[in-house]
Amino acid sequence: MNEPTTELDSRFSDPAAVATGWEETRRALEAAELFWISTVRQDGRPHVTPLVAVLLDDALHFCTGPTEQKALNLRHNANVILTTGCNDWQRGLDVVVEGEAVRVADHERLSLLADAWTRKWDGQWRYTVADGAFRQAGGGEALVFAVEPTKIVAFGKGTFSQTRHLF
């Protein structure tokens, strides 16, 4: 991702807090094994579900079956939030990524992403690429989306901090 503008929001941070650096936030996104995605249903109700994602170049990437609720939601509203972190109160870093989910259908790009999924999860997530989508071993199709962040908020714990990374 391009280097963002980073600033500590002192309104929501301890007096001794410092901004979480962009590299620390990026490492948290790269290492995260689980994200929660928030999308909006056509009637305006929120939908939240866990998924795996891969950070590649300037975007977080996730996939979903074409009939899953998140895929249906993205057809009418591409705005998403991806959240990762831990449930500990005194340590860790929670990260919230805001952006627009854009379908990835380019065969070469999908092949790079399929390799990234395989590497990140030691082969537990294996995809082939056909017809502008991932294919799973049983033949199921998975649409792939890229989210280039417009804003990322990192919430430090212990010495509590709220850092905004704007792109």
C-alpha positions in Angstrom: 0.0 0.0 0.0 1.1 3.5 -0.6 2.4 5.4 2.4 -0.6 7.0 4.2 -0.9 10.1 6.2 -0.8 8.9 9.8 -2.1 10.7 12.9 -2.9 9.9 16.5 -6.4 10.9 17.5 -5.8 12.3 21.0 -9.5 12.5 21.7 -9.6 8.7 22.0 -6.0 8.0 23.2 -4.2 7.9 26.5 -2.1 11.0 27.3 1.1 8.9 26.9 0.0 7.2 23.7 1.9 7.5 20.4 0.6 6.8 16.9 0.8 3.3 15.7 3.3 3.4 12.8 2.1 2.4 9.3 4.6 -0.6 9.1 3.2 -2.1 12.4 -0.3 -1.7 11.1 0.7 -3.3 7.7 2.4 -6.2 9.5 -0.8 -6.8 11.5 -2.9 -6.9 8.3 -0.4 -9.3 6.6 -0.3 -11.7 9.6 -4.0 -11.7 10.4 -5.6 -15.2 9.9 -9.1 -14.0 10.3 -11.1 -10.9 9.3 -14.7 -9.9 9.9 -16.3 -8.3 6.9 -19.2 -5.8 7.2 -21.5 -5.3 4.2 -24.9 -3.7 3.8 -28.0 -5.7 2.8 -30.3 -4.2 0.2 -32.8 -3.2 2.9 -30.1 -1.3 4.8 -29.4 -3.9 7.5 -25.8 -4.7 8.3 -24.3 -8.1 7.6 -21.1 -9.2 9.4 -19.3 -12.5 8.9 -15.8 -13.9 9.3 -13.5 -14.7 6.4 -9.8 -15.1 5.4 -8.1 -12.4 3.4 -4.7 -11.8 1.8 -2.9 -8.5 1.6 -1.2 -8.2 -1.8 0.3 -5.0 -3.2 -2.1 -2.2 -2.3 -5.2 -4.1 -1.4 -6.8 -6.7 0.9 -8.4 -9.5 -1.0 -11.1 -11.9 0.0 -13.4 -14.4 -1.8 -16.9 -15.5 -1.5 -19.4 -17.8 -3.2 -21.6 -15.9 -5.7 -24.8 -16.8 -3.8 -23.4 -16.0 -0.3 -25.0 -13.0 1.5 -21.9 -10.8 1.3 -21.7 -11.4 -2.5 -25.4 -10.5 -2.8 -24.9 -7.3 -0.7 -21.9 -6.2 -2.8 -24.0 -6.2 -6.0 -25.8 -3.1 -4.7 -23.3 -1.5 -2.3 -19.6 -2.1 -2.7 -18.6 -0.3 0.6 -17.1 -2.6 3.1 -15.3 -2.7 6.4 -12.8 -5.4 7.2 -11.8 -5.8 10.9 -9.1 -7.9 12.5 -7.4 -8.0 15.9 -7.8 -9.9 19.2 -10.1 -10.1 22.1 -7.5 -9.1 24.7 -8.1 -5.8 26.5 -4.6 -5.0 27.6 -2.5 -6.0 24.6 -2.6 -6.3 20.9 -3.7 -4.2 18.0 -7.1 -4.1 16.4 -7.3 -2.8 12.8 -10.3 -1.5 10.9 -10.1 -1.1 7.1 -12.6 0.9 5.1 -12.9 0.8 1.4 -14.8 -0.3 -1.7 -14.8 -4.0 -2.8 -14.0 -4.3 -6.5 -14.3 -7.7 -8.3 -11.0 -9.2 -9.5 -11.5 -11.3 -12.7 -8.1 -11.0 -14.4 -6.6 -14.5 -14.8 -3.0 -13.5 -14.1 -4.0 -11.5 -11.0 -6.2 -14.3 -9.8 -3.3 -16.8 -10.2 -1.0 -14.6 -8.1 -3.8 -14.4 -5.4 -4.4 -18.2 -5.5 -0.7 -18.7 -4.8 -0.8 -16.1 -2.0 -3.7 -18.0 -0.3 -1.8 -21.3 -0.6 1.4 -19.7 0.9 -0.3 -17.9 3.7 -2.2 -20.9 5.0 0.4 -23.6 4.2 -1.8 -25.2 1.6 -5.0 -25.3 3.6 -6.7 -22.9 1.1 -6.0 -24.1 -2.4 -7.7 -22.6 -5.5 -7.4 -23.0 -9.2 -8.4 -20.2 -11.6 -11.0 -20.4 -14.3 -13.5 -18.1 -16.0 -12.5 -15.1 -13.9 -12.9 -16.7 -10.5 -11.4 -19.2 -8.0 -12.4 -22.8 -8.2 -12.4 -25.0 -5.2 -11.5 -28.7 -5.2 -15.2 -29.8 -5.2 -15.8 -27.5 -8.2 -17.4 -24.6 -6.3 -16.9 -21.1 -7.6 -15.5 -18.2 -5.4 -15.6 -14.6 -6.6 -12.6 -12.6 -5.6 -12.7 -9.0 -4.5 -10.0 -6.3 -3.8 -10.3 -3.6 -1.2 -8.0 -0.7 -1.6 -8.2 1.2 1.7 -9.4 4.7 1.9 -9.0 4.8 5.7 -7.5 2.4 8.3 -7.9 2.9 12.0 -5.5 1.1 14.4 -6.5 0.7 18.0 -3.6 0.1 20.3 -4.2 -1.6 23.7 -2.5 -1.3 27.1 -1.6 2.3 26.5 -4.7 2.9 24.5 -4.3 4.7 21.2 -6.4 5.4 18.1 -4.4 6.0 15.0 -5.8 7.0 11.6 -4.1 6.1 8.4 -5.6 8.0 5.5 -4.8 7.2 1.8 
